[in-house]
Amino acid sequence: MSPVSDHFPLLALLAALMAAFGALLWKDDPRGGRRFFLKTLLGLVGCAVALGFLFQMVTR
């Protein structure tokens, strides 16, 4: 399976770009920016995975 045909790597890339943008925009100190980046990245990817499982259960 190629990386382009699978949606998860693209979702993770988009989440990483969004988290990096937010961290650079809203946090001044490097430590706070890293924490914000990791929390945002894990939140975005985690919610997407959880919603994917939920939608899969509902549509079966």
mmCIF file of the N, C-alpha and C atoms, coordinates in Angstrom:
data_MODEL
# 
_entry.id   MODEL 
# 
loop_
_atom_site.group_PDB 
_atom_site.id 
_atom_site.type_symbol 
_atom_site.label_atom_id 
_atom_site.label_alt_id 
_atom_site.label_comp_id 
_atom_site.label_asym_id 
_atom_site.label_entity_id 
_atom_site.label_seq_id 
_atom_site.pdbx_PDB_ins_code 
_atom_site.Cartn_x 
_atom_site.Cartn_y 
_atom_site.Cartn_z 
_atom_site.occupancy 
_atom_site.B_iso_or_equiv 
_atom_site.pdbx_formal_charge 
_atom_site.auth_seq_id 
_atom_site.auth_comp_id 
_atom_site.auth_asym_id 
_atom_site.auth_atom_id 
_atom_site.pdbx_PDB_model_num 
ATOM 1   N N  . MET A 1 1  ? 0.852   -1.171 0.000  1.00 0.00 ? 1  MET A N  1 
ATOM 2   C CA . MET A 1 1  ? 0.000   0.000  0.000  1.00 0.00 ? 1  MET A CA 1 
ATOM 3   C C  . MET A 1 1  ? 0.900   1.237  0.000  1.00 0.00 ? 1  MET A C  1 
ATOM 4   N N  . SER A 1 2  ? 0.655   2.127  -0.897 1.00 0.00 ? 2  SER A N  1 
ATOM 5   C CA . SER A 1 2  ? 1.501   3.320  -0.983 1.00 0.00 ? 2  SER A CA 1 
ATOM 6   C C  . SER A 1 2  ? 1.057   4.351  0.058  1.00 0.00 ? 2  SER A C  1 
ATOM 7   N N  . PRO A 1 3  ? 1.965   5.206  0.502  1.00 0.00 ? 3  PRO A N  1 
ATOM 8   C CA . PRO A 1 3  ? 1.598   6.202  1.517  1.00 0.00 ? 3  PRO A CA 1 
ATOM 9   C C  . PRO A 1 3  ? 0.526   7.178  1.045  1.00 0.00 ? 3  PRO A C  1 
ATOM 10  N N  . VAL A 1 4  ? 0.426   7.375  -0.251 1.00 0.00 ? 4  VAL A N  1 
ATOM 11  C CA . VAL A 1 4  ? -0.569  8.324  -0.744 1.00 0.00 ? 4  VAL A CA 1 
ATOM 12  C C  . VAL A 1 4  ? -1.969  7.711  -0.735 1.00 0.00 ? 4  VAL A C  1 
ATOM 13  N N  . SER A 1 5  ? -2.073  6.393  -0.915 1.00 0.00 ? 5  SER A N  1 
ATOM 14  C CA . SER A 1 5  ? -3.392  5.766  -0.932 1.00 0.00 ? 5  SER A CA 1 
ATOM 15  C C  . SER A 1 5  ? -3.950  5.575  0.473  1.00 0.00 ? 5  SER A C  1 
ATOM 16  N N  . ASP A 1 6  ? -3.088  5.596  1.486  1.00 0.00 ? 6  ASP A N  1 
ATOM 17  C CA . ASP A 1 6  ? -3.544  5.479  2.861  1.00 0.00 ? 6  ASP A CA 1 
ATOM 18  C C  . ASP A 1 6  ? -3.731  6.883  3.426  1.00 0.00 ? 6  ASP A C  1 
ATOM 19  N N  . HIS A 1 7  ? -4.839  7.108  4.107  1.00 0.00 ? 7  HIS A N  1 
ATOM 20  C CA . HIS A 1 7  ? -5.145  8.449  4.588  1.00 0.00 ? 7  HIS A CA 1 
ATOM 21  C C  . HIS A 1 7  ? -4.475  8.785  5.918  1.00 0.00 ? 7  HIS A C  1 
ATOM 22  N N  . PHE A 1 8  ? -4.078  7.796  6.699  1.00 0.00 ? 8  PHE A N  1 
ATOM 23  C CA . PHE A 1 8  ? -3.537  8.085  8.024  1.00 0.00 ? 8  PHE A CA 1 
ATOM 24  C C  . PHE A 1 8  ? -2.224  8.875  7.993  1.00 0.00 ? 8  PHE A C  1 
ATOM 25  N N  . PRO A 1 9  ? -1.253  8.528  7.138  1.00 0.00 ? 9  PRO A N  1 
ATOM 26  C CA . PRO A 1 9  ? -0.032  9.360  7.112  1.00 0.00 ? 9  PRO A CA 1 
ATOM 27  C C  . PRO A 1 9  ? -0.314  10.802 6.687  1.00 0.00 ? 9  PRO A C  1 
ATOM 28  N N  . LEU A 1 10 ? -1.250  10.987 5.788  1.00 0.00 ? 10 LEU A N  1 
ATOM 29  C CA . LEU A 1 10 ? -1.605  12.350 5.380  1.00 0.00 ? 10 LEU A CA 1 
ATOM 30  C C  . LEU A 1 10 ? -2.287  13.096 6.521  1.00 0.00 ? 10 LEU A C  1 
ATOM 31  N N  . LEU A 1 11 ? -3.119  12.386 7.285  1.00 0.00 ? 11 LEU A N  1 
ATOM 32  C CA . LEU A 1 11 ? -3.764  12.998 8.440  1.00 0.00 ? 11 LEU A CA 1 
ATOM 33  C C  . LEU A 1 11 ? -2.729  13.388 9.483  1.00 0.00 ? 11 LEU A C  1 
ATOM 34  N N  . ALA A 1 12 ? -1.757  12.506 9.736  1.00 0.00 ? 12 ALA A N  1 
ATOM 35  C CA . ALA A 1 12 ? -0.721  12.795 10.716 1.00 0.00 ? 12 ALA A CA 1 
ATOM 36  C C  . ALA A 1 12 ? 0.150   13.975 10.255 1.00 0.00 ? 12 ALA A C  1 
ATOM 37  N N  . LEU A 1 13 ? 0.440   14.047 8.970  1.00 0.00 ? 13 LEU A N  1 
ATOM 38  C CA . LEU A 1 13 ? 1.217   15.173 8.444  1.00 0.00 ? 13 LEU A CA 1 
ATOM 39  C C  . LEU A 1 13 ? 0.454   16.482 8.598  1.00 0.00 ? 13 LEU A C  1 
ATOM 40  N N  . LEU A 1 14 ? -0.819  16.486 8.266  1.00 0.00 ? 14 LEU A N  1 
ATOM 41  C CA . LEU A 1 14 ? -1.628  17.694 8.419  1.00 0.00 ? 14 LEU A CA 1 
ATOM 42  C C  . LEU A 1 14 ? -1.722  18.103 9.882  1.00 0.00 ? 14 LEU A C  1 
ATOM 43  N N  . ALA A 1 15 ? -1.911  17.133 10.778 1.00 0.00 ? 15 ALA A N  1 
ATOM 44  C CA . ALA A 1 15 ? -1.974  17.434 12.210 1.00 0.00 ? 15 ALA A CA 1 
ATOM 45  C C  . ALA A 1 15 ? -0.652  18.011 12.704 1.00 0.00 ? 15 ALA A C  1 
ATOM 46  N N  . ALA A 1 16 ? 0.470   17.468 12.223 1.00 0.00 ? 16 ALA A N  1 
ATOM 47  C CA . ALA A 1 16 ? 1.779   17.980 12.637 1.00 0.00 ? 16 ALA A CA 1 
ATOM 48  C C  . ALA A 1 16 ? 1.985   19.406 12.141 1.00 0.00 ? 16 ALA A C  1 
ATOM 49  N N  . LEU A 1 17 ? 1.579   19.687 10.918 1.00 0.00 ? 17 LEU A N  1 
ATOM 50  C CA . LEU A 1 17 ? 1.718   21.049 10.390 1.00 0.00 ? 17 LEU A CA 1 
ATOM 51  C C  . LEU A 1 17 ? 0.840   22.035 11.153 1.00 0.00 ? 17 LEU A C  1 
ATOM 52  N N  . MET A 1 18 ? -0.385  21.620 11.467 1.00 0.00 ? 18 MET A N  1 
ATOM 53  C CA . MET A 1 18 ? -1.285  22.498 12.217 1.00 0.00 ? 18 MET A CA 1 
ATOM 54  C C  . MET A 1 18 ? -0.761  22.737 13.629 1.00 0.00 ? 18 MET A C  1 
ATOM 55  N N  . ALA A 1 19 ? -0.240  21.684 14.273 1.00 0.00 ? 19 ALA A N  1 
ATOM 56  C CA . ALA A 1 19 ? 0.292   21.825 15.629 1.00 0.00 ? 19 ALA A CA 1 
ATOM 57  C C  . ALA A 1 19 ? 1.538   22.708 15.630 1.00 0.00 ? 19 ALA A C  1 
ATOM 58  N N  . ALA A 1 20 ? 2.406   22.552 14.639 1.00 0.00 ? 20 ALA A N  1 
ATOM 59  C CA . ALA A 1 20 ? 3.609   23.390 14.557 1.00 0.00 ? 20 ALA A CA 1 
ATOM 60  C C  . ALA A 1 20 ? 3.237   24.850 14.328 1.00 0.00 ? 20 ALA A C  1 
ATOM 61  N N  . PHE A 1 21 ? 2.261   25.086 13.472 1.00 0.00 ? 21 PHE A N  1 
ATOM 62  C CA . PHE A 1 21 ? 1.818   26.457 13.221 1.00 0.00 ? 21 PHE A CA 1 
ATOM 63  C C  . PHE A 1 21 ? 1.268   27.087 14.491 1.00 0.00 ? 21 PHE A C  1 
ATOM 64  N N  . GLY A 1 22 ? 0.435   26.348 15.208 1.00 0.00 ? 22 GLY A N  1 
ATOM 65  C CA . GLY A 1 22 ? -0.114  26.874 16.459 1.00 0.00 ? 22 GLY A CA 1 
ATOM 66  C C  . GLY A 1 22 ? 0.945   27.117 17.505 1.00 0.00 ? 22 GLY A C  1 
ATOM 67  N N  . ALA A 1 23 ? 1.906   26.209 17.608 1.00 0.00 ? 23 ALA A N  1 
ATOM 68  C CA . ALA A 1 23 ? 2.969   26.375 18.599 1.00 0.00 ? 23 ALA A CA 1 
ATOM 69  C C  . ALA A 1 23 ? 3.833   27.582 18.278 1.00 0.00 ? 23 ALA A C  1 
ATOM 70  N N  . LEU A 1 24 ? 4.138   27.780 17.014 1.00 0.00 ? 24 LEU A N  1 
ATOM 71  C CA . LEU A 1 24 ? 4.945   28.947 16.631 1.00 0.00 ? 24 LEU A CA 1 
ATOM 72  C C  . LEU A 1 24 ? 4.179   30.252 16.797 1.00 0.00 ? 24 LEU A C  1 
ATOM 73  N N  . LEU A 1 25 ? 2.881   30.194 16.596 1.00 0.00 ? 25 LEU A N  1 
ATOM 74  C CA . LEU A 1 25 ? 2.073   31.404 16.643 1.00 0.00 ? 25 LEU A CA 1 
ATOM 75  C C  . LEU A 1 25 ? 1.769   31.851 18.074 1.00 0.00 ? 25 LEU A C  1 
ATOM 76  N N  . TRP A 1 26 ? 1.468   30.879 18.962 1.00 0.00 ? 26 TRP A N  1 
ATOM 77  C CA . TRP A 1 26 ? 0.932   31.244 20.268 1.00 0.00 ? 26 TRP A CA 1 
ATOM 78  C C  . TRP A 1 26 ? 1.886   31.090 21.435 1.00 0.00 ? 26 TRP A C  1 
ATOM 79  N N  . LYS A 1 27 ? 2.997   30.406 21.255 1.00 0.00 ? 27 LYS A N  1 
ATOM 80  C CA . LYS A 1 27 ? 3.909   30.188 22.385 1.00 0.00 ? 27 LYS A CA 1 
ATOM 81  C C  . LYS A 1 27 ? 5.240   30.878 22.124 1.00 0.00 ? 27 LYS A C  1 
ATOM 82  N N  . ASP A 1 28 ? 5.735   31.605 23.129 1.00 0.00 ? 28 ASP A N  1 
ATOM 83  C CA . ASP A 1 28 ? 6.986   32.353 22.985 1.00 0.00 ? 28 ASP A CA 1 
ATOM 84  C C  . ASP A 1 28 ? 8.202   31.528 23.402 1.00 0.00 ? 28 ASP A C  1 
ATOM 85  N N  . ASP A 1 29 ? 8.079   30.786 24.494 1.00 0.00 ? 29 ASP A N  1 
ATOM 86  C CA . ASP A 1 29 ? 9.237   30.021 24.973 1.00 0.00 ? 29 ASP A CA 1 
ATOM 87  C C  . ASP A 1 29 ? 9.302   28.647 24.298 1.00 0.00 ? 29 ASP A C  1 
ATOM 88  N N  . PRO A 1 30 ? 10.500  28.134 24.055 1.00 0.00 ? 30 PRO A N  1 
ATOM 89  C CA . PRO A 1 30 ? 10.642  26.848 23.354 1.00 0.00 ? 30 PRO A CA 1 
ATOM 90  C C  . PRO A 1 30 ? 10.016  25.672 24.101 1.00 0.00 ? 30 PRO A C  1 
ATOM 91  N N  . ARG A 1 31 ? 10.157  25.663 25.430 1.00 0.00 ? 31 ARG A N  1 
ATOM 92  C CA . ARG A 1 31 ? 9.592   24.549 26.202 1.00 0.00 ? 31 ARG A CA 1 
ATOM 93  C C  . ARG A 1 31 ? 8.065   24.522 26.102 1.00 0.00 ? 31 ARG A C  1 
ATOM 94  N N  . GLY A 1 32 ? 7.438   25.682 26.234 1.00 0.00 ? 32 GLY A N  1 
ATOM 95  C CA . GLY A 1 32 ? 5.990   25.760 26.107 1.00 0.00 ? 32 GLY A CA 1 
ATOM 96  C C  . GLY A 1 32 ? 5.522   25.429 24.700 1.00 0.00 ? 32 GLY A C  1 
ATOM 97  N N  . GLY A 1 33 ? 6.309   25.820 23.704 1.00 0.00 ? 33 GLY A N  1 
ATOM 98  C CA . GLY A 1 33 ? 5.963   25.502 22.325 1.00 0.00 ? 33 GLY A CA 1 
ATOM 99  C C  . GLY A 1 33 ? 6.012   24.011 22.047 1.00 0.00 ? 33 GLY A C  1 
ATOM 100 N N  . ARG A 1 34 ? 7.023   23.331 22.594 1.00 0.00 ? 34 ARG A N  1 
ATOM 101 C CA . ARG A 1 34 ? 7.124   21.874 22.407 1.00 0.00 ? 34 ARG A CA 1 
ATOM 102 C C  . ARG A 1 34 ? 5.968   21.147 23.087 1.00 0.00 ? 34 ARG A C  1 
ATOM 103 N N  . ARG A 1 35 ? 5.651   21.583 24.312 1.00 0.00 ? 35 ARG A N  1 
ATOM 104 C CA . ARG A 1 35 ? 4.525   20.943 25.025 1.00 0.00 ? 35 ARG A CA 1 
ATOM 105 C C  . ARG A 1 35 ? 3.211   21.173 24.274 1.00 0.00 ? 35 ARG A C  1 
ATOM 106 N N  . PHE A 1 36 ? 3.002   22.401 23.795 1.00 0.00 ? 36 PHE A N  1 
ATOM 107 C CA . PHE A 1 36 ? 1.786   22.701 23.045 1.00 0.00 ? 36 PHE A CA 1 
ATOM 108 C C  . PHE A 1 36 ? 1.732   21.868 21.758 1.00 0.00 ? 36 PHE A C  1 
ATOM 109 N N  . PHE A 1 37 ? 2.870   21.751 21.070 1.00 0.00 ? 37 PHE A N  1 
ATOM 110 C CA . PHE A 1 37 ? 2.932   20.962 19.841 1.00 0.00 ? 37 PHE A CA 1 
ATOM 111 C C  . PHE A 1 37 ? 2.558   19.512 20.109 1.00 0.00 ? 37 PHE A C  1 
ATOM 112 N N  . LEU A 1 38 ? 3.172   18.899 21.114 1.00 0.00 ? 38 LEU A N  1 
ATOM 113 C CA . LEU A 1 38 ? 2.893   17.492 21.405 1.00 0.00 ? 38 LEU A CA 1 
ATOM 114 C C  . LEU A 1 38 ? 1.450   17.263 21.850 1.00 0.00 ? 38 LEU A C  1 
ATOM 115 N N  . LYS A 1 39 ? 0.950   18.134 22.717 1.00 0.00 ? 39 LYS A N  1 
ATOM 116 C CA . LYS A 1 39 ? -0.433  17.973 23.174 1.00 0.00 ? 39 LYS A CA 1 
ATOM 117 C C  . LYS A 1 39 ? -1.418  18.154 22.021 1.00 0.00 ? 39 LYS A C  1 
ATOM 118 N N  . THR A 1 40 ? -1.169  19.130 21.167 1.00 0.00 ? 40 THR A N  1 
ATOM 119 C CA . THR A 1 40 ? -2.056  19.370 20.032 1.00 0.00 ? 40 THR A CA 1 
ATOM 120 C C  . THR A 1 40 ? -1.985  18.230 19.026 1.00 0.00 ? 40 THR A C  1 
ATOM 121 N N  . LEU A 1 41 ? -0.776  17.768 18.735 1.00 0.00 ? 41 LEU A N  1 
ATOM 122 C CA . LEU A 1 41 ? -0.603  16.667 17.790 1.00 0.00 ? 41 LEU A CA 1 
ATOM 123 C C  . LEU A 1 41 ? -1.299  15.407 18.295 1.00 0.00 ? 41 LEU A C  1 
ATOM 124 N N  . LEU A 1 42 ? -1.056  15.039 19.541 1.00 0.00 ? 42 LEU A N  1 
ATOM 125 C CA . LEU A 1 42 ? -1.696  13.851 20.097 1.00 0.00 ? 42 LEU A CA 1 
ATOM 126 C C  . LEU A 1 42 ? -3.217  14.013 20.170 1.00 0.00 ? 42 LEU A C  1 
ATOM 127 N N  . GLY A 1 43 ? -3.677  15.207 20.475 1.00 0.00 ? 43 GLY A N  1 
ATOM 128 C CA . GLY A 1 43 ? -5.118  15.444 20.526 1.00 0.00 ? 43 GLY A CA 1 
ATOM 129 C C  . GLY A 1 43 ? -5.775  15.322 19.163 1.00 0.00 ? 43 GLY A C  1 
ATOM 130 N N  . LEU A 1 44 ? -5.162  15.912 18.152 1.00 0.00 ? 44 LEU A N  1 
ATOM 131 C CA . LEU A 1 44 ? -5.737  15.851 16.804 1.00 0.00 ? 44 LEU A CA 1 
ATOM 132 C C  . LEU A 1 44 ? -5.736  14.426 16.251 1.00 0.00 ? 44 LEU A C  1 
ATOM 133 N N  . VAL A 1 45 ? -4.608  13.746 16.361 1.00 0.00 ? 45 VAL A N  1 
ATOM 134 C CA . VAL A 1 45 ? -4.518  12.384 15.832 1.00 0.00 ? 45 VAL A CA 1 
ATOM 135 C C  . VAL A 1 45 ? -5.380  11.431 16.662 1.00 0.00 ? 45 VAL A C  1 
ATOM 136 N N  . GLY A 1 46 ? -5.357  11.588 17.980 1.00 0.00 ? 46 GLY A N  1 
ATOM 137 C CA . GLY A 1 46 ? -6.161  10.717 18.844 1.00 0.00 ? 46 GLY A CA 1 
ATOM 138 C C  . GLY A 1 46 ? -7.651  10.870 18.593 1.00 0.00 ? 46 GLY A C  1 
ATOM 139 N N  . CYS A 1 47 ? -8.115  12.092 18.452 1.00 0.00 ? 47 CYS A N  1 
ATOM 140 C CA . CYS A 1 47 ? -9.543  12.309 18.167 1.00 0.00 ? 47 CYS A CA 1 
ATOM 141 C C  . CYS A 1 47 ? -9.924  11.765 16.797 1.00 0.00 ? 47 CYS A C  1 
ATOM 142 N N  . ALA A 1 48 ? -9.053  11.910 15.823 1.00 0.00 ? 48 ALA A N  1 
ATOM 143 C CA . ALA A 1 48 ? -9.350  11.386 14.487 1.00 0.00 ? 48 ALA A CA 1 
ATOM 144 C C  . ALA A 1 48 ? -9.436  9.866  14.505 1.00 0.00 ? 48 ALA A C  1 
ATOM 145 N N  . VAL A 1 49 ? -8.529  9.216  15.226 1.00 0.00 ? 49 VAL A N  1 
ATOM 146 C CA . VAL A 1 49 ? -8.572  7.751  15.322 1.00 0.00 ? 49 VAL A CA 1 
ATOM 147 C C  . VAL A 1 49 ? -9.814  7.300  16.073 1.00 0.00 ? 49 VAL A C  1 
ATOM 148 N N  . ALA A 1 50 ? -10.136 7.973  17.178 1.00 0.00 ? 50 ALA A N  1 
ATOM 149 C CA . ALA A 1 50 ? -11.321 7.611  17.951 1.00 0.00 ? 50 ALA A CA 1 
ATOM 150 C C  . ALA A 1 50 ? -12.594 7.801  17.134 1.00 0.00 ? 50 ALA A C  1 
ATOM 151 N N  . LEU A 1 51 ? -12.691 8.898  16.418 1.00 0.00 ? 51 LEU A N  1 
ATOM 152 C CA . LEU A 1 51 ? -13.869 9.118  15.578 1.00 0.00 ? 51 LEU A CA 1 
ATOM 153 C C  . LEU A 1 51 ? -13.942 8.117  14.434 1.00 0.00 ? 51 LEU A C  1 
ATOM 154 N N  . GLY A 1 52 ? -12.794 7.724  13.900 1.00 0.00 ? 52 GLY A N  1 
ATOM 155 C CA . GLY A 1 52 ? -12.781 6.707  12.852 1.00 0.00 ? 52 GLY A CA 1 
ATOM 156 C C  . GLY A 1 52 ? -13.334 5.385  13.346 1.00 0.00 ? 52 GLY A C  1 
ATOM 157 N N  . PHE A 1 53 ? -12.919 4.968  14.555 1.00 0.00 ? 53 PHE A N  1 
ATOM 158 C CA . PHE A 1 53 ? -13.462 3.734  15.124 1.00 0.00 ? 53 PHE A CA 1 
ATOM 159 C C  . PHE A 1 53 ? -14.946 3.870  15.415 1.00 0.00 ? 53 PHE A C  1 
ATOM 160 N N  . LEU A 1 54 ? -15.361 5.022  15.904 1.00 0.00 ? 54 LEU A N  1 
ATOM 161 C CA . LEU A 1 54 ? -16.782 5.253  16.203 1.00 0.00 ? 54 LEU A CA 1 
ATOM 162 C C  . LEU A 1 54 ? -17.615 5.181  14.927 1.00 0.00 ? 54 LEU A C  1 
ATOM 163 N N  . PHE A 1 55 ? -17.184 5.838  13.880 1.00 0.00 ? 55 PHE A N  1 
ATOM 164 C CA . PHE A 1 55 ? -17.917 5.813  12.629 1.00 0.00 ? 55 PHE A CA 1 
ATOM 165 C C  . PHE A 1 55 ? -17.942 4.416  12.031 1.00 0.00 ? 55 PHE A C  1 
ATOM 166 N N  . GLN A 1 56 ? -16.864 3.661  12.203 1.00 0.00 ? 56 GLN A N  1 
ATOM 167 C CA . GLN A 1 56 ? -16.828 2.291  11.701 1.00 0.00 ? 56 GLN A CA 1 
ATOM 168 C C  . GLN A 1 56 ? -17.839 1.420  12.435 1.00 0.00 ? 56 GLN A C  1 
ATOM 169 N N  . MET A 1 57 ? -17.978 1.621  13.752 1.00 0.00 ? 57 MET A N  1 
ATOM 170 C CA . MET A 1 57 ? -18.950 0.833  14.517 1.00 0.00 ? 57 MET A CA 1 
ATOM 171 C C  . MET A 1 57 ? -20.379 1.223  14.146 1.00 0.00 ? 57 MET A C  1 
ATOM 172 N N  . VAL A 1 58 ? -20.607 2.489  13.878 1.00 0.00 ? 58 VAL A N  1 
ATOM 173 C CA . VAL A 1 58 ? -21.957 2.960  13.589 1.00 0.00 ? 58 VAL A CA 1 
ATOM 174 C C  . VAL A 1 58 ? -22.413 2.496  12.208 1.00 0.00 ? 58 VAL A C  1 
ATOM 175 N N  . THR A 1 59 ? -21.499 2.447  11.250 1.00 0.00 ? 59 THR A N  1 
ATOM 176 C CA . THR A 1 59 ? -21.892 2.127  9.877  1.00 0.00 ? 59 THR A CA 1 
ATOM 177 C C  . THR A 1 59 ? -21.971 0.632  9.611  1.00 0.00 ? 59 THR A C  1 
ATOM 178 N N  . ARG A 1 60 ? -21.575 -0.199 10.533 1.00 0.00 ? 60 ARG A N  1 
ATOM 179 C CA . ARG A 1 60 ? -21.664 -1.654 10.314 1.00 0.00 ? 60 ARG A CA 1 
ATOM 180 C C  . ARG A 1 60 ? -23.008 -2.190 10.614 1.00 0.00 ? 60 ARG A C  1 
# 
